[in-house]
């Protein structure tokens, strides 16, 4: 029973990590775009 829960927990952690990385990259990119205003580097930095 405990083995089932640990496997489930690991799978959930992996999913959360993947979603976090994807969202983090999107938020980071949007933040940089807002920061630069799309003018400093012609909007082609990322």
PyMOL Python script that loads the backbone (N, CA, C, O; Angstrom):
from pymol import cmd

cmd.read_pdbstr("""\
ATOM      1  N   UNK A   1       0.835  -1.209   0.000  1.00  0.00           N
ATOM      2  CA  UNK A   1       0.000   0.000   0.000  1.00  0.00           C
ATOM      3  C   UNK A   1       0.872   1.263   0.000  1.00  0.00           C
ATOM      4  O   UNK A   1       0.618   2.210  -0.744  1.00  0.00           O
ATOM      5  N   UNK A   2       1.888   1.252   0.837  1.00  0.00           N
ATOM      6  CA  UNK A   2       2.766   2.419   0.894  1.00  0.00           C
ATOM      7  C   UNK A   2       3.536   2.595  -0.424  1.00  0.00           C
ATOM      8  O   UNK A   2       3.824   3.719  -0.835  1.00  0.00           O
ATOM      9  N   UNK A   3       3.866   1.469  -1.083  1.00  0.00           N
ATOM     10  CA  UNK A   3       4.574   1.526  -2.363  1.00  0.00           C
ATOM     11  C   UNK A   3       3.705   2.206  -3.420  1.00  0.00           C
ATOM     12  O   UNK A   3       4.204   2.990  -4.227  1.00  0.00           O
ATOM     13  N   UNK A   4       2.409   1.907  -3.414  1.00  0.00           N
ATOM     14  CA  UNK A   4       1.476   2.529  -4.348  1.00  0.00           C
ATOM     15  C   UNK A   4       1.435   4.045  -4.142  1.00  0.00           C
ATOM     16  O   UNK A   4       1.446   4.818  -5.100  1.00  0.00           O
ATOM     17  N   UNK A   5       1.387   4.449  -2.872  1.00  0.00           N
ATOM     18  CA  UNK A   5       1.317   5.884  -2.570  1.00  0.00           C
ATOM     19  C   UNK A   5       2.599   6.607  -2.966  1.00  0.00           C
ATOM     20  O   UNK A   5       2.541   7.735  -3.456  1.00  0.00           O
ATOM     21  N   UNK A   6       3.750   5.982  -2.765  1.00  0.00           N
ATOM     22  CA  UNK A   6       5.004   6.640  -3.131  1.00  0.00           C
ATOM     23  C   UNK A   6       5.112   6.787  -4.648  1.00  0.00           C
ATOM     24  O   UNK A   6       5.571   7.820  -5.137  1.00  0.00           O
ATOM     25  N   UNK A   7       4.694   5.760  -5.400  1.00  0.00           N
ATOM     26  CA  UNK A   7       4.715   5.855  -6.868  1.00  0.00           C
ATOM     27  C   UNK A   7       3.790   6.978  -7.339  1.00  0.00           C
ATOM     28  O   UNK A   7       4.153   7.775  -8.204  1.00  0.00           O
ATOM     29  N   UNK A   8       2.587   7.027  -6.756  1.00  0.00           N
ATOM     30  CA  UNK A   8       1.624   8.056  -7.125  1.00  0.00           C
ATOM     31  C   UNK A   8       2.183   9.445  -6.806  1.00  0.00           C
ATOM     32  O   UNK A   8       2.029  10.379  -7.594  1.00  0.00           O
ATOM     33  N   UNK A   9       2.828   9.571  -5.656  1.00  0.00           N
ATOM     34  CA  UNK A   9       3.396  10.855  -5.229  1.00  0.00           C
ATOM     35  C   UNK A   9       4.509  11.294  -6.167  1.00  0.00           C
ATOM     36  O   UNK A   9       4.599  12.473  -6.508  1.00  0.00           O
ATOM     37  N   UNK A  10       5.366  10.355  -6.592  1.00  0.00           N
ATOM     38  CA  UNK A  10       6.458  10.669  -7.518  1.00  0.00           C
ATOM     39  C   UNK A  10       5.901  11.139  -8.860  1.00  0.00           C
ATOM     40  O   UNK A  10       6.393  12.113  -9.429  1.00  0.00           O
ATOM     41  N   UNK A  11       4.875  10.450  -9.369  1.00  0.00           N
ATOM     42  CA  UNK A  11       4.258  10.840 -10.647  1.00  0.00           C
ATOM     43  C   UNK A  11       3.666  12.250 -10.542  1.00  0.00           C
ATOM     44  O   UNK A  11       3.834  13.069 -11.446  1.00  0.00           O
ATOM     45  N   UNK A  12       2.972  12.523  -9.434  1.00  0.00           N
ATOM     46  CA  UNK A  12       2.373  13.847  -9.228  1.00  0.00           C
ATOM     47  C   UNK A  12       3.461  14.917  -9.153  1.00  0.00           C
ATOM     48  O   UNK A  12       3.310  16.000  -9.720  1.00  0.00           O
ATOM     49  N   UNK A  13       4.557  14.615  -8.451  1.00  0.00           N
ATOM     50  CA  UNK A  13       5.662  15.574  -8.344  1.00  0.00           C
ATOM     51  C   UNK A  13       6.269  15.868  -9.709  1.00  0.00           C
ATOM     52  O   UNK A  13       6.578  17.019 -10.016  1.00  0.00           O
ATOM     53  N   UNK A  14       6.444  14.826 -10.535  1.00  0.00           N
ATOM     54  CA  UNK A  14       7.001  15.014 -11.880  1.00  0.00           C
ATOM     55  C   UNK A  14       6.085  15.918 -12.714  1.00  0.00           C
ATOM     56  O   UNK A  14       6.555  16.827 -13.397  1.00  0.00           O
ATOM     57  N   UNK A  15       4.768  15.657 -12.652  1.00  0.00           N
ATOM     58  CA  UNK A  15       3.800  16.467 -13.400  1.00  0.00           C
ATOM     59  C   UNK A  15       3.855  17.925 -12.932  1.00  0.00           C
ATOM     60  O   UNK A  15       3.867  18.847 -13.748  1.00  0.00           O
ATOM     61  N   UNK A  16       3.889  18.124 -11.607  1.00  0.00           N
ATOM     62  CA  UNK A  16       3.943  19.484 -11.063  1.00  0.00           C
ATOM     63  C   UNK A  16       5.217  20.194 -11.511  1.00  0.00           C
ATOM     64  O   UNK A  16       5.186  21.373 -11.860  1.00  0.00           O
ATOM     65  N   UNK A  17       6.346  19.466 -11.498  1.00  0.00           N
ATOM     66  CA  UNK A  17       7.615  20.054 -11.932  1.00  0.00           C
ATOM     67  C   UNK A  17       7.561  20.469 -13.403  1.00  0.00           C
ATOM     68  O   UNK A  17       7.994  21.567 -13.752  1.00  0.00           O
ATOM     69  N   UNK A  18       7.032  19.599 -14.265  1.00  0.00           N
ATOM     70  CA  UNK A  18       6.937  19.915 -15.690  1.00  0.00           C
ATOM     71  C   UNK A  18       6.045  21.129 -15.928  1.00  0.00           C
ATOM     72  O   UNK A  18       6.406  22.031 -16.684  1.00  0.00           O
ATOM     73  N   UNK A  19       4.875  21.148 -15.279  1.00  0.00           N
ATOM     74  CA  UNK A  19       3.954  22.279 -15.423  1.00  0.00           C
ATOM     75  C   UNK A  19       4.614  23.560 -14.907  1.00  0.00           C
ATOM     76  O   UNK A  19       4.487  24.623 -15.516  1.00  0.00           O
ATOM     77  N   UNK A  20       5.316  23.446 -13.781  1.00  0.00           N
ATOM     78  CA  UNK A  20       5.997  24.599 -13.199  1.00  0.00           C
ATOM     79  C   UNK A  20       7.069  25.161 -14.120  1.00  0.00           C
ATOM     80  O   UNK A  20       7.200  26.378 -14.257  1.00  0.00           O
ATOM     81  N   UNK A  21       7.835  24.277 -14.749  1.00  0.00           N
ATOM     82  CA  UNK A  21       8.889  24.725 -15.675  1.00  0.00           C
ATOM     83  C   UNK A  21       8.274  25.435 -16.876  1.00  0.00           C
ATOM     84  O   UNK A  21       8.742  26.497 -17.285  1.00  0.00           O
ATOM     85  N   UNK A  22       7.218  24.839 -17.439  1.00  0.00           N
ATOM     86  CA  UNK A  22       6.556  25.437 -18.614  1.00  0.00           C
ATOM     87  C   UNK A  22       5.966  26.799 -18.258  1.00  0.00           C
ATOM     88  O   UNK A  22       6.182  27.779 -18.970  1.00  0.00           O
ATOM     89  N   UNK A  23       5.218  26.859 -17.150  1.00  0.00           N
ATOM     90  CA  UNK A  23       4.609  28.127 -16.736  1.00  0.00           C
ATOM     91  C   UNK A  23       5.681  29.141 -16.380  1.00  0.00           C
ATOM     92  O   UNK A  23       5.554  30.320 -16.708  1.00  0.00           O
ATOM     93  N   UNK A  24       6.739  28.690 -15.710  1.00  0.00           N
ATOM     94  CA  UNK A  24       7.831  29.578 -15.327  1.00  0.00           C
ATOM     95  C   UNK A  24       8.488  30.221 -16.546  1.00  0.00           C
ATOM     96  O   UNK A  24       8.783  31.416 -16.542  1.00  0.00           O
ATOM     97  N   UNK A  25       8.715  29.425 -17.580  1.00  0.00           N
ATOM     98  CA  UNK A  25       9.327  29.962 -18.803  1.00  0.00           C
ATOM     99  C   UNK A  25       8.406  30.971 -19.477  1.00  0.00           C
ATOM    100  O   UNK A  25       8.859  32.021 -19.932  1.00  0.00           O
ATOM    101  N   UNK A  26       7.103  30.654 -19.541  1.00  0.00           N
ATOM    102  CA  UNK A  26       6.148  31.571 -20.164  1.00  0.00           C
ATOM    103  C   UNK A  26       6.074  32.883 -19.394  1.00  0.00           C
ATOM    104  O   UNK A  26       6.095  33.963 -19.985  1.00  0.00           O
ATOM    105  N   UNK A  27       5.985  32.781 -18.055  1.00  0.00           N
ATOM    106  CA  UNK A  27       5.902  33.981 -17.217  1.00  0.00           C
ATOM    107  C   UNK A  27       7.187  34.794 -17.335  1.00  0.00           C
ATOM    108  O   UNK A  27       7.135  36.020 -17.435  1.00  0.00           O
ATOM    109  N   UNK A  28       8.348  34.121 -17.325  1.00  0.00           N
ATOM    110  CA  UNK A  28       9.635  34.796 -17.445  1.00  0.00           C
ATOM    111  C   UNK A  28       9.732  35.550 -18.769  1.00  0.00           C
ATOM    112  O   UNK A  28      10.180  36.696 -18.812  1.00  0.00           O
ATOM    113  N   UNK A  29       9.308  34.894 -19.846  1.00  0.00           N
ATOM    114  CA  UNK A  29       9.359  35.501 -21.176  1.00  0.00           C
ATOM    115  C   UNK A  29       8.427  36.715 -21.254  1.00  0.00           C
ATOM    116  O   UNK A  29       8.805  37.760 -21.783  1.00  0.00           O
ATOM    117  N   UNK A  30       7.207  36.569 -20.723  1.00  0.00           N
ATOM    118  CA  UNK A  30       6.255  37.682 -20.712  1.00  0.00           C
ATOM    119  C   UNK A  30       6.784  38.836 -19.878  1.00  0.00           C
ATOM    120  O   UNK A  30       6.636  39.999 -20.254  1.00  0.00           O
ATOM    121  N   UNK A  31       7.412  38.512 -18.730  1.00  0.00           N
ATOM    122  CA  UNK A  31       7.961  39.545 -17.845  1.00  0.00           C
ATOM    123  C   UNK A  31       9.083  40.308 -18.537  1.00  0.00           C
ATOM    124  O   UNK A  31       9.145  41.534 -18.454  1.00  0.00           O
ATOM    125  N   UNK A  32       9.974  39.583 -19.224  1.00  0.00           N
ATOM    126  CA  UNK A  32      11.073  40.226 -19.957  1.00  0.00           C
ATOM    127  C   UNK A  32      10.520  41.113 -21.072  1.00  0.00           C
ATOM    128  O   UNK A  32      11.002  42.226 -21.283  1.00  0.00           O
ATOM    129  N   UNK A  33       9.506  40.618 -21.783  1.00  0.00           N
ATOM    130  CA  UNK A  33       8.892  41.413 -22.853  1.00  0.00           C
ATOM    131  C   UNK A  33       8.288  42.702 -22.298  1.00  0.00           C
ATOM    132  O   UNK A  33       8.437  43.769 -22.893  1.00  0.00           O
ATOM    133  N   UNK A  34       7.610  42.599 -21.158  1.00  0.00           N
ATOM    134  CA  UNK A  34       7.039  43.788 -20.528  1.00  0.00           C
ATOM    135  C   UNK A  34       8.142  44.735 -20.084  1.00  0.00           C
ATOM    136  O   UNK A  34       8.039  45.950 -20.250  1.00  0.00           O
ATOM    137  N   UNK A  35       9.211  44.157 -19.510  1.00  0.00           N
ATOM    138  CA  UNK A  35      10.325  44.944 -18.994  1.00  0.00           C
ATOM    139  C   UNK A  35      10.989  45.736 -20.126  1.00  0.00           C
ATOM    140  O   UNK A  35      11.271  46.926 -19.983  1.00  0.00           O
ATOM    141  N   UNK A  36      11.234  45.056 -21.250  1.00  0.00           N
ATOM    142  CA  UNK A  36      11.910  45.692 -22.369  1.00  0.00           C
ATOM    143  C   UNK A  36      10.952  46.535 -23.196  1.00  0.00           C
ATOM    144  O   UNK A  36      11.372  47.451 -23.903  1.00  0.00           O
ATOM    145  N   UNK A  37       9.671  46.227 -23.107  1.00  0.00           N
ATOM    146  CA  UNK A  37       8.683  46.967 -23.878  1.00  0.00           C
ATOM    147  C   UNK A  37       8.759  46.633 -25.357  1.00  0.00           C
ATOM    148  O   UNK A  37       8.112  47.293 -26.170  1.00  0.00           O
ATOM    149  N   UNK A  38       9.547  45.609 -25.728  1.00  0.00           N
ATOM    150  CA  UNK A  38       9.654  45.202 -27.122  1.00  0.00           C
ATOM    151  C   UNK A  38      10.395  46.228 -27.976  1.00  0.00           C
ATOM    152  O   UNK A  38      10.274  46.223 -29.201  1.00  0.00           O
ATOM    153  N   UNK A  39      11.170  47.119 -27.322  1.00  0.00           N
ATOM    154  CA  UNK A  39      11.850  48.178 -28.078  1.00  0.00           C
ATOM    155  C   UNK A  39      13.365  48.109 -27.923  1.00  0.00           C
ATOM    156  O   UNK A  39      14.091  48.363 -28.884  1.00  0.00           O
ATOM    157  N   UNK A  40      13.853  47.770 -26.732  1.00  0.00           N
ATOM    158  CA  UNK A  40      15.272  47.825 -26.437  1.00  0.00           C
ATOM    159  C   UNK A  40      16.095  46.941 -27.378  1.00  0.00           C
ATOM    160  O   UNK A  40      17.146  47.355 -27.869  1.00  0.00           O
ATOM    161  N   UNK A  41      15.602  45.710 -27.628  1.00  0.00           N
ATOM    162  CA  UNK A  41      16.312  44.789 -28.515  1.00  0.00           C
ATOM    163  C   UNK A  41      15.457  44.458 -29.737  1.00  0.00           C
ATOM    164  O   UNK A  41      15.637  43.406 -30.350  1.00  0.00           O
ATOM    165  N   UNK A  42      14.546  45.330 -30.091  1.00  0.00           N
ATOM    166  CA  UNK A  42      13.681  45.090 -31.243  1.00  0.00           C
ATOM    167  C   UNK A  42      12.688  43.967 -30.993  1.00  0.00           C
ATOM    168  O   UNK A  42      12.089  43.451 -31.937  1.00  0.00           O
ATOM    169  N   UNK A  43      12.503  43.577 -29.720  1.00  0.00           N
ATOM    170  CA  UNK A  43      11.559  42.518 -29.367  1.00  0.00           C
ATOM    171  C   UNK A  43      12.037  41.130 -29.751  1.00  0.00           C
ATOM    172  O   UNK A  43      11.262  40.177 -29.685  1.00  0.00           O
ATOM    173  N   UNK A  44      13.314  40.990 -30.155  1.00  0.00           N
ATOM    174  CA  UNK A  44      13.821  39.688 -30.595  1.00  0.00           C
ATOM    175  C   UNK A  44      14.851  39.098 -29.627  1.00  0.00           C
ATOM    176  O   UNK A  44      15.656  38.255 -30.022  1.00  0.00           O
ATOM    177  N   UNK A  45      14.832  39.534 -28.363  1.00  0.00           N
ATOM    178  CA  UNK A  45      15.795  39.023 -27.390  1.00  0.00           C
ATOM    179  C   UNK A  45      15.579  37.546 -27.132  1.00  0.00           C
ATOM    180  O   UNK A  45      16.536  36.773 -27.101  1.00  0.00           O
ATOM    181  N   UNK A  46      14.294  37.135 -26.941  1.00  0.00           N
ATOM    182  CA  UNK A  46      13.981  35.729 -26.662  1.00  0.00           C
ATOM    183  C   UNK A  46      13.210  35.150 -27.842  1.00  0.00           C
ATOM    184  O   UNK A  46      12.842  33.976 -27.823  1.00  0.00           O
TER     185      UNK A  46
END
""", "prot")
cmd.dss("prot")
cmd.show_as("cartoon", "prot")
cmd.util.cbc("prot")
cmd.orient("prot")
